[in-house]
Amino acid sequence: MAATKTCVKFFLFGFNVVFWLAGGAAAAIGIWMLFDGGRFNKFIGNYTFTVPASILVAAGLFVFFVGFCGCFGAVKEHKCLLGTYFTMLLLVFCAEIAAGVLAFLYRDKIYDEVTYQSKLVIINDYGTGIVAIDYSVNLMQQKFKCCGASGPNDYSAWVNRQGSNKQVPESCCSTPSKCTINIDQNLLYKTGCVDSLTTFIKENMIILGGIGVGLACVQLLGMCFSCCLFFAIDDY
């Protein structure tokens, strides 16, 4: 029994080292999602990256404290710490499952929301003096090589509002300086941004969901080790 307990103790200690690294990676990816994917939150409406990415960041950071309890409890064979470790692992497990499920649920509902929000932003808000909106739209069009939500025609309201000689913003062209009233059609991005933006969001949601669910599954192993050691201490 003593040999088994020692083996479980070292397994639990080693698991927590890996767990720390995984938690740091999860937090880093969550932060990256908040800033990278978050640049396009204005086009997503209610289904933003913020909720699942924030849960992933919080869970990843919490892992550092959880890992300490697991390592210290294993080395000192401290039942109170092991019980605390198990409880916190369970909380993190639930949070990461929630992040994963939210990401996958959002993924299935994203297309209609992106279409609606993109048209709303581009037709009603672009060029009205809201710097954050103009930046996001221009960034999206340059990144995905697209123009408008459905296509260049979405900018008819913008042209009327600006009294501009241009048919579309400069970000709609591969060479912005040549995006003039007489646009060279070979330089103009003719496709709308909805499909490209939806694909980008879905791919990022898959990453968030996969990491959340994957980490949660790994944590089941940690909970098993902590339970084994917790009960083995009584028999020593």
Buried (B, 14 or more C-beta within 10 A) or exposed (E): EEEEBEEBBEBBBEBBEEBBEBBBBBBEBBBBBBEBBBBBBBBBBEBBBBBBBBBBBBBBBBBEBBBBBBBBBBEEBBBEBBBBBBBBBEEBBEBBBBBBBBBBBBBEEBBEBBBBBBBBBBBEBBBEEBEEBBEBBBEBBBBBBBBBBBBBEBBEEBBEBBEBEBBBBBBBBEEEEBBEEEBEEEBBBEBBBBBBBBEBBBEBBEBBBEBBBBBBEBBEBBBBBBBBBBEBBEEE
